[in-house]
Amino acid sequence: MKEIYEPKFVEKLFDKMSSSYLKIYYVSSFGFSQRWRRQCVEEIKIEKGKTVVDLMTGMGECWKHIIKKTDINSKLIGLDFSTEMINRAYKNKGKFKKSKIEILKENVFENSIANETADYVISGFGLKTFNDEQLKKLAFEIDRILKPNGKFSLIDVSVPNSKFLKPFYMFYLKNIIPILGKLFLGSPETYRMLGVYTEEFGNSKNVLRIFNKLEFEVEYLENFYGCASGIKGRKIK
């Protein structure tokens, strides 16, 4: 299992998925993916004229929810290391001509964002591709780039709590979604990884535990019976 967390493996995976990613994620989340992204952004009150960093930005799926809270004096920085996802992010940027958006094709652990740049950090559906050691590095990076009192909100798909929903949802992720992946990509293996990552990830309680070790105020969040979970918090130093 170790190789599935290697950056090159993850990068290639998302490059392959980029053409059908939005459709598959919409279906795999029962149509809730955009709602969960919106809720992730709305968990923290984004003030106008501030800098927001969207880590593992993908195609910029969270941008429309972020930009609703900002103005012409605000800045949005989107960061991702997948070439194909970033290419689509540049196309998406064209929809927000009045907004100041900077796109960085970089690994989150080796990024060029200066210390204490961000007032807010957002991330939608990037947590499950990290192991514990990488989650620790992510916590340190968020701590590094956030200003004092800066806030963050992170979310990802999770294994549901419900005894009735859990087997159905996991069967759906591990068996039905790969079939759809074959229809869209001709490769069920690529989308089979969504189920693998989700099952290994479980939920964001481990993320909460890791972030609690730093100087953050952190709160655990769940959506739709635990089909998505995340954390939000504030840097207190």
Protein Blocks (a to p, Z undefined) as FASTA:
>chain_A
ZZmmgmklmmmmmmmmmmmmmmmmmmmnnopmmmmmmmmmmmpccdehiacddehklnop
mmmmmmmmmcfkbccddddfbfklmmmmmmmmmmmmmbccddddddfklccbdehkbfbd
cdehklmmpcfklmmmmmmmmmmmpcghiacddddddddfblklmmmmmmmmmmmmmmmm
mmmnopaklmmmmmmmmmmnopamlmmmmmmmpccddddddeehhlaccdddddfZZ
